[in-house]
Amino acid sequence: MKNQRLAYVYGLAAVLLWSTMASAFKLSLRVLTPVELLLYAVLTSCGVLFAMLCLQGKLTLLKQLSWRDLRPSLGLGLLNPVLYYLILFKAYDLLPAQQAQPLNYTWAITLSLLSIPLLGQKVSRRELLAIAISYLGVVVISTKGSLLALRFESPFGVALALISTIFWALYWIYNARDERDPVLGLFLNFICGLPLIFLSLLVTEPLRLPPVSGLLGAGYIGLFEMGITFVFWLKAMKLSINSARIANLIFLSPFLSLVFIHFLVGEEILPATLVGLALIVCGVLVQQWRGKRHVND
């Protein structure tokens, strides 16, 4: 049954939890390396997703799996969690959270760009305007407002944050073709990605007993960023009378995130960050508004 009020409760809960993630990433990376953080977060997520399958009575789906059902997760698991989060966590390691978070938010624009060669979609003038506005915001944030000087605090960190959006957009393009149950598909993707993450740790770093604070941070990320919040969002979309009402809540997330970054991480939020983020969100809104008109036509 549709229940708009309950849909808002689930949707706002998801947005609030997602808004804490930039702070959780940054705080956890103070005591863990990006690979360590990803390994323990994904381990937590696998346990959470398995518990969800048990609670939803979907364990029979696991028993019915064939190689054909598992094969998509080999590629999808490489994109997410392996490549996407390894690159994103490294970007957060190099950049202030108030820079990394808005830059990562440009994934919606990256998605529209990749849809041109991969899905054969045509780009309109409105979409070109949206892209220009959003990436102007990227430059404002990356240079801390010094547009003419073009001095980047960490060019490599900025590049990684933007590259992570490519892998996230690719994941959603290919994941859209996945007809499996959403929770089951995500669980299988993470299970398939887990050995690659562990191998990356073995190759690049010595094994060590991580600090308790790091494990708690990774557990929080695995529980909410990669687990329960995903189900909250799906639940909100299913309960909503109009899915657009719920989808628009996501625009609250990057601004709420800056509040958490200021109070939890201790970063002073620069005016350039607010201006740049406003430009990025404006670009995404322009791009989505065009999409809605196209559908209605």
Sine and cosine of phi, psi and omega as CSV:
sin_phi,cos_phi,sin_psi,cos_psi,sin_omega,cos_omega
0.00,0.00,0.58,-0.81,0.05,-1.00
-0.98,0.22,0.66,-0.75,0.01,-1.00
-0.50,-0.86,1.00,-0.09,-0.12,-0.99
-0.89,0.45,-0.63,0.78,0.00,-1.00
-0.89,0.46,-0.71,0.70,0.03,-1.00
-0.92,0.39,-0.56,0.83,0.06,-1.00
-0.87,0.49,-0.66,0.75,0.04,-1.00
-0.91,0.42,-0.60,0.80,0.02,-1.00
-0.88,0.47,-0.76,0.65,0.03,-1.00
-0.90,0.43,-0.68,0.73,-0.03,-1.00
-0.90,0.44,-0.71,0.71,0.01,-1.00
-0.92,0.38,-0.58,0.81,0.06,-1.00
-0.89,0.46,-0.68,0.73,0.02,-1.00
-0.90,0.44,-0.71,0.70,-0.01,-1.00
-0.89,0.45,-0.67,0.74,0.01,-1.00
-0.89,0.46,-0.70,0.72,0.00,-1.00
-0.92,0.39,-0.69,0.72,0.04,-1.00
-0.88,0.48,-0.52,0.86,-0.03,-1.00
-0.93,0.36,-0.31,0.95,0.02,-1.00
-1.00,0.03,-0.13,0.99,-0.17,-0.98
-0.94,0.35,-0.63,0.77,0.01,-1.00
-0.86,0.52,-0.66,0.75,0.05,-1.00
-0.92,0.40,-0.66,0.75,0.01,-1.00
-0.90,0.45,-0.66,0.75,0.04,-1.00
-0.85,0.52,-0.79,0.61,-0.11,-0.99
-0.90,0.43,-0.69,0.72,0.00,-1.00
-0.91,0.41,-0.65,0.76,-0.01,-1.00
-0.93,0.37,-0.57,0.82,-0.01,-1.00
-0.96,0.30,-0.12,0.99,0.10,-0.99
-0.95,0.30,-0.40,0.91,-0.06,-1.00
-0.83,-0.55,-0.19,0.98,0.02,-1.00
-0.83,-0.56,0.46,-0.89,0.15,-0.99
-0.98,0.18,0.30,-0.96,0.02,-1.00
-0.82,0.57,-0.65,0.76,-0.03,-1.00
-0.93,0.36,-0.67,0.74,0.04,-1.00
-0.88,0.47,-0.71,0.71,-0.01,-1.00
-0.87,0.50,-0.69,0.72,-0.01,-1.00
-0.91,0.42,-0.68,0.74,-0.03,-1.00
-0.86,0.50,-0.78,0.63,-0.08,-1.00
-0.96,0.28,-0.50,0.87,0.06,-1.00
-0.93,0.37,-0.68,0.74,-0.01,-1.00
-0.94,0.34,-0.60,0.80,0.09,-1.00
-0.85,0.52,-0.70,0.71,0.05,-1.00
-0.88,0.47,-0.72,0.70,-0.04,-1.00
-0.87,0.49,-0.67,0.74,0.02,-1.00
-0.87,0.50,-0.68,0.74,0.04,-1.00
-0.90,0.43,-0.66,0.75,0.00,-1.00
-0.91,0.41,-0.71,0.70,-0.02,-1.00
-0.92,0.40,-0.59,0.80,0.05,-1.00
-0.91,0.42,-0.66,0.75,0.04,-1.00
-0.89,0.46,-0.61,0.79,0.04,-1.00
-0.90,0.44,-0.66,0.76,0.04,-1.00
-0.89,0.46,-0.62,0.78,0.03,-1.00
-0.91,0.42,-0.73,0.69,-0.05,-1.00
-0.92,0.40,-0.51,0.86,0.00,-1.00
-1.00,0.04,0.04,1.00,0.01,-1.00
0.92,0.40,0.57,0.82,-0.07,-1.00
-0.94,-0.33,0.26,0.97,0.01,-1.00
-0.90,0.44,-0.43,0.90,0.04,-1.00
-0.89,0.46,-0.47,0.88,0.04,-1.00
-0.90,0.44,-0.59,0.81,0.04,-1.00
-0.92,0.39,-0.63,0.78,-0.02,-1.00
-0.93,0.37,-0.46,0.89,-0.05,-1.00
-1.00,0.02,0.03,1.00,-0.08,-1.00
-0.93,0.37,0.63,-0.77,0.12,-0.99
-0.90,-0.44,0.13,-0.99,0.04,-1.00
-0.86,0.51,-0.57,0.82,0.01,-1.00
-0.90,0.43,-0.57,0.82,0.03,-1.00
-0.96,0.28,-0.54,0.84,-0.07,-1.00
-0.99,0.13,-0.48,0.88,-0.12,-0.99
-0.83,0.56,-0.66,0.75,0.01,-1.00
-0.86,0.51,-0.48,0.88,-0.06,-1.00
-0.95,0.31,-0.31,0.95,0.05,-1.00
-0.91,0.42,-0.71,0.70,0.03,-1.00
-0.98,0.21,-0.69,0.73,-0.02,-1.00
-0.91,0.41,-0.61,0.80,0.03,-1.00
-0.92,0.39,-0.51,0.86,0.07,-1.00
-0.92,0.40,-0.65,0.76,0.02,-1.00
-0.94,0.34,-0.74,0.67,-0.02,-1.00
-0.60,-0.80,0.94,-0.35,0.46,0.89
-0.98,-0.18,-0.20,0.98,-0.26,-0.97
-0.89,0.46,-0.95,0.33,-0.13,-0.99
-0.93,0.38,-0.70,0.72,-0.07,-1.00
-0.87,0.50,-0.80,0.60,-0.10,-0.99
-0.97,0.24,-0.53,0.85,0.07,-1.00
-0.87,0.49,-0.70,0.71,-0.02,-1.00
-0.94,0.33,-0.67,0.74,-0.01,-1.00
-0.89,0.45,-0.71,0.70,-0.01,-1.00
-0.90,0.43,-0.59,0.81,0.06,-1.00
-0.91,0.41,-0.62,0.79,0.06,-1.00
-0.88,0.47,-0.69,0.72,0.04,-1.00
-0.91,0.42,-0.50,0.87,0.02,-1.00
-0.93,0.37,-0.51,0.86,-0.08,-1.00
-0.99,-0.10,-0.44,0.90,-0.12,-0.99
-0.92,-0.39,0.39,-0.92,0.23,-0.97
-0.88,0.47,0.54,-0.84,-0.03,-1.00
-0.86,0.50,-0.56,0.83,-0.02,-1.00
-0.93,0.36,-0.26,0.97,0.11,-0.99
-1.00,-0.07,-0.72,0.69,-0.07,-1.00
-0.89,0.45,-0.65,0.76,-0.07,-1.00
-0.90,0.44,-0.77,0.63,0.03,-1.00
-0.91,0.42,-0.59,0.81,0.01,-1.00
-0.89,0.46,-0.65,0.76,0.03,-1.00
-0.92,0.40,-0.42,0.91,-0.03,-1.00
-0.94,0.35,-0.22,0.98,0.01,-1.00
-0.97,0.24,0.13,0.99,-0.05,-1.00
-0.88,0.48,-0.49,0.87,0.01,-1.00
-0.91,0.41,-0.59,0.80,0.06,-1.00
-0.94,0.33,-0.65,0.76,0.05,-1.00
-0.87,0.50,-0.62,0.78,0.02,-1.00
-0.87,0.50,-0.68,0.73,0.00,-1.00
-0.93,0.37,-0.55,0.83,0.04,-1.00
-0.93,0.37,-0.69,0.73,-0.02,-1.00
-0.94,0.33,-0.41,0.91,0.01,-1.00
-0.92,0.38,-0.35,0.94,0.00,-1.00
-0.92,0.39,-0.84,0.55,0.01,-1.00
-0.98,0.20,-0.53,0.85,-0.12,-0.99
-1.00,0.09,-0.57,0.82,-0.05,-1.00
-0.93,-0.37,0.00,1.00,0.04,-1.00
0.95,0.31,0.35,0.94,0.00,-1.00
-0.99,0.16,0.50,-0.86,0.01,-1.00
-0.99,-0.10,0.56,-0.83,0.01,-1.00
-0.99,-0.11,0.73,-0.68,0.00,-1.00
-0.99,-0.13,0.15,-0.99,0.06,-1.00
-0.89,0.46,-0.60,0.80,0.01,-1.00
-0.90,0.44,-0.65,0.76,0.03,-1.00
-0.93,0.37,-0.61,0.79,0.07,-1.00
-0.89,0.46,-0.63,0.78,0.05,-1.00
-0.90,0.44,-0.69,0.73,0.02,-1.00
-0.87,0.49,-0.69,0.73,0.02,-1.00
-0.89,0.46,-0.70,0.71,-0.02,-1.00
-0.89,0.45,-0.68,0.73,0.00,-1.00
-0.90,0.44,-0.73,0.69,-0.04,-1.00
-0.90,0.44,-0.69,0.73,-0.04,-1.00
-0.98,0.22,-0.35,0.94,0.20,-0.98
-0.90,0.43,-0.65,0.76,0.08,-1.00
-0.87,0.48,-0.61,0.79,0.05,-1.00
-0.87,0.50,-0.71,0.71,-0.01,-1.00
-0.91,0.42,-0.66,0.75,0.01,-1.00
-0.87,0.50,-0.72,0.70,-0.01,-1.00
-0.93,0.38,-0.70,0.71,-0.10,-0.99
-0.92,0.38,-0.52,0.86,-0.01,-1.00
-0.99,-0.15,0.05,1.00,-0.06,-1.00
0.84,0.53,0.55,0.84,0.05,-1.00
1.00,-0.03,-0.11,0.99,0.00,-1.00
-1.00,0.04,0.95,0.30,-0.11,-0.99
-0.90,0.43,-0.67,0.74,-0.07,-1.00
-0.95,0.32,-0.60,0.80,-0.01,-1.00
-0.96,0.26,-0.49,0.87,-0.04,-1.00
0.78,0.63,0.75,0.67,0.03,-1.00
-0.99,-0.13,0.92,-0.39,-0.01,-1.00
-1.00,-0.09,0.73,-0.69,0.01,-1.00
-0.90,0.45,-0.67,0.74,0.04,-1.00
-0.55,-0.83,1.00,0.00,-0.01,-1.00
-0.83,0.56,-0.60,0.80,0.00,-1.00
-0.93,0.38,-0.64,0.76,0.04,-1.00
-0.90,0.44,-0.67,0.74,0.05,-1.00
-0.89,0.46,-0.69,0.72,0.01,-1.00
-0.88,0.48,-0.68,0.73,0.00,-1.00
-0.90,0.43,-0.67,0.74,0.01,-1.00
-0.87,0.49,-0.64,0.77,0.01,-1.00
-0.96,0.27,-0.60,0.80,0.04,-1.00
-0.90,0.43,-0.58,0.81,0.01,-1.00
-0.87,0.50,-0.53,0.85,0.01,-1.00
-0.92,0.39,-0.46,0.89,0.03,-1.00
-0.91,0.40,-0.73,0.68,-0.03,-1.00
-0.93,0.36,-0.57,0.82,0.04,-1.00
-0.93,0.38,-0.67,0.74,0.02,-1.00
-0.91,0.41,-0.66,0.75,0.04,-1.00
-0.88,0.48,-0.64,0.76,0.01,-1.00
-0.86,0.51,-0.71,0.71,-0.04,-1.00
-0.95,0.31,-0.53,0.85,0.05,-1.00
-0.90,0.44,-0.74,0.67,-0.03,-1.00
-0.98,0.19,-0.49,0.87,0.01,-1.00
-0.94,0.35,-0.41,0.91,0.01,-1.00
-0.89,0.45,-0.37,0.93,0.01,-1.00
-1.00,0.02,-0.08,1.00,-0.05,-1.00
-0.99,0.16,0.89,-0.46,-0.05,-1.00
-1.00,-0.08,0.08,1.00,0.01,-1.00
-0.96,0.27,0.28,-0.96,0.11,-0.99
-0.81,0.58,0.72,-0.69,-0.09,-1.00
-0.84,0.55,-0.71,0.71,-0.02,-1.00
-0.93,0.37,-0.66,0.75,0.04,-1.00
-0.89,0.46,-0.71,0.71,-0.01,-1.00
-0.87,0.49,-0.69,0.72,0.01,-1.00
-0.91,0.42,-0.65,0.76,0.03,-1.00
-0.87,0.49,-0.72,0.69,0.00,-1.00
-0.91,0.41,-0.62,0.79,0.04,-1.00
-0.88,0.48,-0.68,0.73,-0.03,-1.00
-0.95,0.30,-0.60,0.80,0.06,-1.00
-0.89,0.46,-0.67,0.74,0.00,-1.00
-0.94,0.34,-0.50,0.87,0.01,-1.00
-0.99,0.16,-0.38,0.92,-0.09,-1.00
-0.85,0.53,-0.73,0.68,0.02,-1.00
-0.87,0.50,-0.58,0.81,0.01,-1.00
-0.92,0.39,-0.62,0.79,0.02,-1.00
-0.92,0.40,-0.70,0.72,0.01,-1.00
-0.90,0.44,-0.64,0.76,0.05,-1.00
-0.90,0.44,-0.64,0.77,0.04,-1.00
-0.87,0.49,-0.63,0.78,0.02,-1.00
-0.92,0.39,-0.69,0.73,-0.01,-1.00
-0.89,0.45,-0.61,0.79,-0.07,-1.00
-0.97,0.23,-0.59,0.81,-0.17,-0.99
-0.98,-0.19,-0.38,0.92,-0.12,-0.99
-0.60,-0.80,0.45,-0.89,0.11,-0.99
-0.96,0.27,0.57,-0.82,0.05,-1.00
-0.94,0.33,0.63,-0.78,0.03,-1.00
-0.50,-0.86,0.29,-0.96,0.09,-1.00
-0.99,0.12,0.92,-0.39,-0.08,-1.00
-0.95,0.31,0.42,-0.91,0.06,-1.00
-0.89,0.46,0.49,-0.87,0.00,-1.00
-0.87,0.50,-0.63,0.77,-0.01,-1.00
-0.88,0.47,-0.59,0.81,0.04,-1.00
-0.93,0.38,-0.66,0.75,0.03,-1.00
-0.91,0.42,-0.61,0.79,0.03,-1.00
-0.91,0.42,-0.66,0.75,0.04,-1.00
-0.90,0.43,-0.71,0.71,0.03,-1.00
-0.90,0.44,-0.62,0.78,0.03,-1.00
-0.90,0.44,-0.65,0.76,0.03,-1.00
-0.88,0.47,-0.69,0.72,0.00,-1.00
-0.91,0.41,-0.69,0.72,0.01,-1.00
-0.91,0.42,-0.58,0.81,-0.02,-1.00
-0.95,0.32,-0.70,0.72,-0.14,-0.99
-0.97,-0.24,-0.78,0.62,0.00,-1.00
-0.88,0.47,-0.64,0.76,-0.13,-0.99
-0.93,-0.36,0.12,0.99,-0.11,-0.99
-0.68,-0.73,-1.00,-0.10,-0.16,-0.99
-0.87,0.49,-0.64,0.77,-0.06,-1.00
-0.88,0.47,-0.58,0.81,0.05,-1.00
-0.85,0.52,-0.67,0.74,0.01,-1.00
-0.94,0.34,-0.63,0.78,0.08,-1.00
-0.83,0.56,-0.70,0.71,-0.05,-1.00
-0.92,0.39,-0.69,0.72,0.04,-1.00
-0.87,0.49,-0.65,0.76,0.00,-1.00
-0.90,0.44,-0.67,0.74,0.00,-1.00
-0.89,0.46,-0.67,0.74,-0.02,-1.00
-0.91,0.40,-0.59,0.81,-0.02,-1.00
-0.96,0.29,-0.57,0.82,-0.04,-1.00
-0.99,0.17,-0.38,0.93,-0.12,-0.99
-0.95,0.32,0.65,-0.76,0.09,-1.00
-0.93,0.37,-0.61,0.80,0.03,-1.00
-0.76,-0.65,0.94,-0.35,-0.09,-1.00
-0.88,0.47,-0.44,0.90,0.01,-1.00
-0.89,0.45,-0.55,0.84,0.02,-1.00
-0.88,0.47,-0.61,0.79,0.02,-1.00
-0.98,0.20,-0.67,0.74,-0.03,-1.00
-0.85,0.52,-0.57,0.82,-0.03,-1.00
-0.94,0.35,-0.31,0.95,0.03,-1.00
-0.90,0.44,-0.42,0.91,-0.07,-1.00
-0.89,0.45,-0.36,0.93,0.00,-1.00
-0.95,0.30,-0.24,0.97,0.09,-1.00
-0.96,0.27,-0.47,0.88,-0.18,-0.98
-0.86,0.52,-0.77,0.64,-0.06,-1.00
-0.91,0.42,-0.51,0.86,0.01,-1.00
-0.97,0.24,-0.66,0.75,0.10,-1.00
-0.88,0.47,-0.58,0.81,0.00,-1.00
-0.87,0.50,-0.62,0.78,0.01,-1.00
-0.90,0.43,-0.56,0.83,0.04,-1.00
-0.89,0.45,-0.73,0.69,0.03,-1.00
-0.90,0.43,-0.64,0.77,0.01,-1.00
-0.87,0.49,-0.65,0.76,-0.01,-1.00
-0.92,0.40,-0.74,0.67,-0.12,-0.99
-1.00,0.10,-0.50,0.86,-0.04,-1.00
-1.00,-0.08,-0.68,0.73,-0.03,-1.00
-1.00,0.04,-0.46,0.89,0.03,-1.00
1.00,0.00,0.27,0.96,0.01,-1.00
-0.99,0.12,0.67,-0.75,0.13,-0.99
-0.99,0.16,0.87,-0.49,-0.06,-1.00
-0.96,0.27,0.87,-0.49,-0.05,-1.00
-0.98,0.20,0.53,-0.85,0.10,-1.00
-0.83,0.56,-0.59,0.81,0.00,-1.00
-0.89,0.46,-0.56,0.83,0.03,-1.00
-0.90,0.43,-0.70,0.71,0.00,-1.00
-0.91,0.41,-0.67,0.74,0.02,-1.00
-0.91,0.42,-0.73,0.68,-0.01,-1.00
-0.89,0.45,-0.68,0.74,0.02,-1.00
-0.90,0.44,-0.65,0.76,0.04,-1.00
-0.87,0.49,-0.63,0.77,0.04,-1.00
-0.91,0.41,-0.67,0.74,0.00,-1.00
-0.89,0.46,-0.74,0.67,0.00,-1.00
-0.90,0.44,-0.63,0.77,0.04,-1.00
-0.87,0.49,-0.69,0.73,0.03,-1.00
-0.88,0.47,-0.67,0.75,0.03,-1.00
-0.90,0.43,-0.65,0.76,0.02,-1.00
-0.90,0.44,-0.67,0.74,0.04,-1.00
-0.88,0.48,-0.68,0.73,0.00,-1.00
-0.91,0.40,-0.65,0.76,-0.01,-1.00
-0.95,0.30,-0.57,0.82,0.01,-1.00
-0.89,0.45,-0.62,0.78,0.07,-1.00
-0.88,0.47,-0.66,0.75,0.00,-1.00
-0.89,0.46,-0.64,0.77,0.00,-1.00
-0.91,0.41,-0.65,0.76,0.02,-1.00
-0.91,0.42,-0.61,0.79,0.01,-1.00
-0.89,0.46,-0.66,0.75,-0.01,-1.00
-0.91,0.41,-0.70,0.72,-0.03,-1.00
-0.91,0.42,-0.54,0.84,0.04,-1.00
-0.92,0.39,0.00,0.00,0.00,0.00
